[in-house]
Structure formats: structure tokens, C-alpha cells
Amino acid sequence: MTEQWPRGAGLGFRRELLPELEAGVPDAVGFFELAPENWAGMGGRSARQLRAFTERYPFVCHGLSLSLGGMLPLDVDLLKQTRAFMASHGIRLYTEHLSWSNDAGQLYDLLPLPCTHEAVRWTAARIRQAQDVLGMRIGIENASTYVAPPGAEMSEAEFIRAVVHEADCLLHLDVNNILVNAHNFGFDPLGFLHQLPLDRACYIHVAGHHTEPDGLVIDTHGAGVIIDVWNLLEAAYRRAGVLPTCLERDFNFPPLAELGLEVAQIARLQAQAGATRAAA
């Protein structure tokens, strides 16, 4: 299955970057990631621009609004639209957040799930339903959180592991989210990483974050990647192998060449990890 997925280092496909990308894609970029909600069903110039890239580069779909842990019925129409969109562009990997994001409507935020056995069963059933509609196993991403829901019956890492195994899905590993949560909740990020079901890992995110004056760290995707995130990425490669890894940047965009340097750093770490594993 893995040979169908993109390889190497990737970059989030954002409209703000399109003028520079159309002028020339940095050499280190081996694939792109997009949110299908933002592109499926688009016509006209946007559709032509996207097609020009999907004909030349592999893409990954990273969903924003499925609300896998939510209480409202799963959006099957969105999943069907996403499946058709992925088939149209030859996209073979879809990931989503392990969170909930709707109530009476979309809340436009990714909210944490209670780490309970009931939540494991509920969320895993919805992931299985999503996989049935999409016709593939999906990756679920460990989310950044700022409050711990009450009534926990297990740790967050245990919860993620239980959901992945009950749903028979894959793990989308976000190393920046681990660092954010580790700082805000006071745990060891490397220890957390080692507790995750890394045998199911299919994909990795790196990103930058923001620290408030009071010390709260917020997962903004609006700054450069810091050394602690790069170090945790290296540790992830040692444990899980060299997986396709995407740089997320959602605003405060620097020149594309600067983003290209961060993507190139991903590629360098991948090459080093690959060489180390080969030697071992």
C-alpha cells in the first residue's frame, strides 16, 4: 500500500503561494497537501490551476471538517465528494484530525475528545464508516489541545493507540502538535512519541507555533519550525522509518524560497535517517 503514497518532503498547497509556485516549485518539494473541502467542486481558473499541479506532482488530502469524534451524523456527502475528487486527481492518501468540530454547525475549531472507552468505540466506528465510504484506510492525526476534557480513563497516547487499533486505521503523526501539548500540559514529548502506534504511521506534519507572553504555546502554522520540532522529527524517523512529511504553513507566508529551505531540511533529515537505517 505504501508505494502508492507520496514520498519525500512536501508543502501545503495554499492559494497565497500559487503565484510563486507557478513561477517555479522549489527543488526539495516532492509532493503537496491540500484540504479537499477547499478545492473539491471548484471550477474555472482555480480548477485549472490545481490540475496543472496534480498532473505533475503527487498530492495528499488532509481533511478539516469531518469531525470524526463529533455527535452529529458523519457527513457522507462530503466523503463521497472527497472520494470522487481524489479519484479525479489520482490522490491515494487521506488524513483527518482526531477531534470534533461541529455542533449545530461547523465550529471552525478542532476540539479534544474525552479519553474514555466509550469515546474510543464511538470514534472508531465513525472512522470505519469513513473508510468504507472512501474505500481506503485513512490516517488520523494527533491534535493540539488546550484543555483536557474531564473523566479521562486513559492517557492521550493510550486513547490514540486504542482508536487506531479498533478502527483498523492509520496514524498521521504531527510532531509539532506533540511539542505544543507537551509544553502546555507538562509531559515528555519523546516519551509520548514512543507510546504511539508508530507501526501504523503513514504520514508526518511539521509546523511552527507561537508562544504567548504567559507561556501558552499555540499551534498556529504561522512561523518557522523550531529546533525542538526538528529533533522530534529525527526521533520519529528513527522509530517509524522515513515517512512522507509535509511542512504546514497557513499564514504569515515568507517568500517561497524560505519555505523551500524548510522543506529541504525535511529532505536532509530523511536522507540522513535513511542512510542510518541502511547502515544498521
C-alpha positions in Angstrom: 0.0 0.0 0.0 2.7 2.5 1.0 4.2 2.6 -2.5 1.1 4.4 -3.7 1.7 7.3 -1.3 3.9 10.3 -2.0 7.5 10.1 -0.8 9.9 12.6 0.5 9.2 16.1 1.6 6.1 18.1 0.9 4.4 21.5 1.2 0.9 22.6 2.0 -0.8 23.8 -1.2 -2.1 27.3 -0.4 -3.7 29.8 -2.8 -1.5 32.5 -1.3 1.5 30.6 -2.7 0.2 30.0 -6.1 1.8 32.9 -8.0 5.3 31.9 -6.7 4.6 28.2 -7.2 3.5 28.8 -10.8 6.8 30.6 -11.4 8.8 27.7 -10.0 8.5 25.0 -7.4 11.5 24.6 -5.0 13.6 21.6 -5.9 13.0 19.9 -2.5 9.2 19.8 -2.8 8.3 16.2 -3.8 4.5 16.5 -3.2 1.8 18.8 -2.0 -1.0 18.6 0.6 -4.4 20.2 0.3 -7.7 20.3 2.2 -10.3 18.8 -0.1 -13.1 21.0 1.4 -11.3 24.0 -0.1 -10.8 22.6 -3.7 -13.4 19.9 -4.4 -16.2 21.2 -6.7 -14.2 24.2 -7.8 -14.4 25.2 -11.4 -12.9 27.8 -13.7 -9.4 29.2 -13.1 -9.0 27.5 -9.7 -9.7 24.1 -11.1 -7.3 24.7 -14.0 -4.5 25.9 -11.6 -4.9 22.8 -9.4 -5.0 20.4 -12.4 -1.7 21.9 -13.6 -0.1 20.8 -10.4 -1.8 17.4 -9.8 -0.7 16.4 -13.3 3.0 17.0 -12.3 3.1 16.3 -8.5 1.6 13.7 -6.1 -0.9 15.2 -3.6 -2.3 14.2 -0.2 -5.7 15.1 1.1 -5.9 16.4 4.7 -9.4 17.0 5.8 -10.5 19.8 8.1 -14.2 19.4 8.9 -15.2 15.7 9.1 -15.4 15.9 12.9 -14.6 12.2 13.5 -15.3 12.4 17.2 -18.5 14.6 16.9 -22.0 13.7 17.8 -23.7 14.8 14.5 -24.0 12.2 11.8 -20.9 11.8 9.7 -21.0 13.9 6.5 -21.3 11.1 4.0 -21.9 13.6 1.1 -18.6 15.3 1.9 -16.9 11.9 1.9 -18.4 10.9 -1.4 -17.4 14.2 -2.9 -13.9 13.7 -1.5 -13.6 10.2 -2.9 -14.6 11.5 -6.4 -12.2 14.4 -6.1 -9.3 12.1 -5.1 -10.0 9.7 -7.9 -10.1 12.6 -10.4 -6.7 13.8 -9.3 -5.1 10.4 -8.6 -4.8 11.1 -4.8 -4.4 8.0 -2.7 -3.9 9.2 0.9 -6.4 10.9 3.1 -6.0 12.0 6.7 -8.1 13.8 9.3 -7.8 15.1 12.8 -8.7 13.0 15.9 -11.1 15.6 17.2 -14.6 17.1 16.9 -15.5 20.3 15.1 -19.3 20.6 14.8 -22.4 21.0 16.9 -25.3 22.9 15.4 -22.9 23.6 12.5 -19.2 23.8 11.9 -17.3 25.4 14.8 -14.1 26.1 12.8 -12.0 24.7 15.6 -10.6 21.3 16.4 -11.7 20.3 19.9 -10.3 17.5 22.0 -12.1 14.2 22.7 -12.5 12.7 26.2 -10.1 9.9 26.7 -12.7 7.3 27.6 -13.5 3.8 26.4 -16.9 5.0 25.1 -15.2 7.7 23.0 -12.8 5.1 21.6 -15.8 2.9 20.5 -17.8 5.9 19.1 -14.9 7.4 17.2 -13.5 4.2 15.8 -17.0 3.3 14.4 -17.1 6.6 12.6 -13.6 6.2 11.3 -14.6 2.7 10.0 -17.7 4.3 8.3 -15.5 7.0 6.7 -13.1 4.3 5.4 -16.0 2.3 4.0 -17.2 5.4 2.0 -13.7 6.4 0.9 -12.7 2.9 0.0 -9.4 3.1 1.8 -7.8 3.2 5.2 -7.3 6.8 6.5 -4.7 8.4 8.8 -5.9 10.1 11.9 -3.8 13.0 13.3 -2.9 13.6 16.9 -4.3 17.0 17.6 -3.1 20.0 19.5 -5.3 20.7 22.5 -5.6 23.4 25.1 -7.9 21.8 27.7 -8.2 18.2 28.9 -11.9 17.0 28.9 -12.9 15.6 32.3 -13.4 11.9 33.0 -10.3 10.5 31.4 -9.9 6.7 31.7 -6.6 6.5 29.9 -3.8 8.8 28.7 -4.0 10.6 25.4 -1.4 8.3 23.9 -3.3 5.2 25.1 -6.5 6.7 23.6 -4.9 7.3 20.2 -3.5 3.8 20.2 -6.9 2.3 21.1 -8.7 4.2 18.4 -6.2 3.3 15.7 -6.4 -0.4 16.5 -10.2 -0.6 17.0 -10.8 1.4 13.8 -8.0 -0.5 11.9 -6.8 2.8 10.5 -3.5 4.6 10.1 -1.7 7.2 12.2 -0.9 10.7 10.9 1.8 11.9 13.2 2.1 15.6 13.9 5.4 16.2 15.7 4.7 19.9 16.3 1.4 19.1 18.0 3.2 16.8 20.3 5.6 19.6 21.3 2.8 22.1 21.7 0.8 19.7 24.0 4.0 18.6 25.9 4.8 22.2 26.7 1.2 23.2 27.7 0.5 20.0 29.8 4.0 19.3 31.1 4.9 15.9 29.7 7.9 14.4 27.9 7.4 14.7 24.2 9.8 11.8 23.4 8.1 9.5 25.8 4.7 10.4 24.3 6.0 9.7 20.8 7.3 6.3 21.9 3.8 5.4 23.2 2.1 6.0 19.9 1.2 3.1 17.5 4.1 4.0 15.2 3.8 0.8 13.3 0.6 2.3 11.8 2.2 5.7 11.0 1.8 6.7 7.4 2.5 10.4 7.2 4.0 13.3 9.3 3.4 17.0 9.7 5.9 19.6 10.9 5.0 23.2 11.5 5.8 26.3 13.5 3.9 27.7 16.5 3.5 30.8 18.7 4.2 31.3 22.4 2.0 33.8 24.3 3.6 36.1 26.9 2.1 33.9 29.6 3.9 30.9 28.2 1.0 29.2 26.4 2.1 27.6 23.1 -0.4 27.8 20.3 -0.3 25.7 17.1 -0.6 28.5 14.6 1.3 27.2 11.5 2.3 30.8 11.1 6.1 30.7 12.0 9.2 28.8 11.2 9.9 25.4 12.5 12.0 25.4 15.7 14.9 23.1 16.6 12.9 21.1 19.1 10.4 20.1 16.4 13.2 19.1 14.0 14.8 17.0 16.8 11.5 15.2 17.4 11.1 14.6 13.7 14.5 12.9 13.7 13.3 10.7 16.6 10.2 9.8 14.7 12.2 8.7 11.7 14.4 6.5 13.9 11.3 4.8 15.4 8.8 4.8 12.5 11.1 4.9 9.4 11.3 7.6 6.8 7.7 8.6 6.1 6.3 11.3 3.7 6.5 14.6 5.7 4.7 17.8 4.9 5.6 21.4 6.1 2.4 23.2 7.1 2.2 27.0 6.7 -1.2 28.7 6.8 -0.4 32.4 7.2 2.4 34.9 7.7 3.9 33.4 4.5 7.6 34.2 3.9 9.0 34.1 0.4 8.6 30.7 -1.2 12.4 30.3 -1.3 12.4 30.4 2.5 9.7 27.8 2.8 11.8 25.8 0.3 14.7 25.8 2.8 12.4 24.2 5.5 11.2 21.6 3.0 14.9 20.9 2.1 15.6 20.5 5.8 12.9 17.7 5.9 14.6 16.1 2.9 18.0 16.2 4.6 16.7 14.6 7.8 15.0 11.9 5.7 18.2 11.2 3.8 20.3 11.0 7.0 17.7 8.7 8.6 17.6 6.5 5.5 21.3 6.2 5.4 21.5 5.4 9.1 18.8 2.7 8.8 20.6 1.2 5.8 23.9 1.1 7.6 22.3 -0.5 10.6 
